[in-house]
Amino acid sequence: MWSRRLGRLRPVACGAEELRRRRREREAALRKARREQQLVSKRLLRDDAPEEAGEGGVVAVLGEAEVQQFLRLAQRGTEEKERERALVSLRRGLQHPETQQTFIRLEGGMRILVGLLTSNQALLQLEAARCLHELSHSEQSVVAEACLPATSYLLTYLSSHSSDFIELCLYTLGNLIVESEAVRRQLLPQGIVPALAACIQSPHVAVLEALGYALSQLLQAKEAPEKIIPSILGSTLPQHMLQLLQPGPKLNPGVAVEFAWCLHYITCSQVNNALLITHGALSTLGLLLLDLAGAVQRTEYAGLELLACPVLRCLSNLLTEAAVETTGEQMQLRDERVIAALFILLQFFLQKQPSLLPEGLWLLNNLTANSPSFCTSLLSLHLIEPLLQLLPVSNVVSVMVLTVLCNVAEKGPAYCQQLWPGPLLPSLLNTLAFSDTEVVGQSLELLHLLFLYQPEAIHAFLQQSGLKALERHQEEAQLQNRVHALCWTALHR
């Protein structure tokens, strides 16, 4: 947010609008950097009792002859129980990568398994689906591709009457979707989005949780922003997802976590976040934030971080939309409630989950960046000192804290007057002793704003050896222009 002309040792003649423009540019880059690549994750439903797996609970690797024998018995056995036992034995063998490789190399093996999946005998169908589920959990993409002939049937069975069967099909599809682009290319034109939209109306919690998992896997595809998310936004899925995130007695934590992550992947894409806002996403997530803060106060926070993280990220992303910036109060919540809830969570993260502090501070940054009223709440609730107490946690946290303080200071003289006096200057002098260039740079920006809007800060800065604190950075290439400009301002204002 500083001009290159600062090399001439003169203060930059930039007002608040220029400062805001530069900050918007930098924050756009930061938001892009924060869309980290998600690791491929898969889930496995396995409910074998230990004694079923054989002596000692160890499942043996199957050779080609054994795989062929079990397939033959499953296909042509004289009794249904015998056929089912053969599929159970095959499924257990498929828990081993070696058996999986043997199976997919076997000519006709997948064709037989698909035939059993589409048979009219429910027990055989279920065991065949379980075999496919074991294959879907493979770490080898070639195994997922081998399951391609079964995917359209798995999709069809999402309209089954058995909630257990639907759950199994959803987890299997979710595992295959994330692994194989070929699977996604086949399922999209076959109507996976409408099928998922139908499933979300299920009354069964297990089905909803499995659906959230499958949908989140689909949303993580590299082609999702262009080929998948527009279809999802055009369906009824977003409205139903938001309904499932409504706080209250019907809120199920497991379901809420899955769909909060789904919303996170959608908002990160920035395909049409304005549509989510019109569906009430900000209001719903804001209320959920208050609910999470209440859970912390009641010490009911087992697994809370699993839900808090995507909720914070979704809110942060939605607040960057131009529609929010122009209309201002679309959260339909009093500013003080949101700010107070966020600080309750920040204190919880500090004690229990420090890795989530940047997520909470990123939301605080987006709340205060374009909203004088949220900045006012921060000041009226006397939260500047608790904010400053987070500075020593890490360099990342320090940068975010200083950015929030810049948001407040840039609102003008009245805001800077409330920031000053207090513990702010000693804290800034401490951050100038940091070796991290970004932390020091953000401290310099905050000092610049204070000098601009609260001239008495300059006198206090000089009295407390501020120039000496600046000297250690005057030879650093990334900082020297700003350091020289700040020194010039301090000595000539």
PyMOL commands that set and color helices and strands:
alter all, ss='L'
color gray80, all
select helices_A, chain A and resi 4-8+16-34+50-53+55-57+64-76+80-93+97-105+109-117+122-136+141-146+148-159+163-179+181-190+192-199+205-219+224-233+237-244+253-269+273-278+281-297+304-318+322-327+335-352+354-369+372-380+384-388+395-409+413-419+424-431+437-453+456-463+466-471+480-492
alter helices_A, ss='H'
color red, helices_A
deselect
rebuild
show_as cartoon
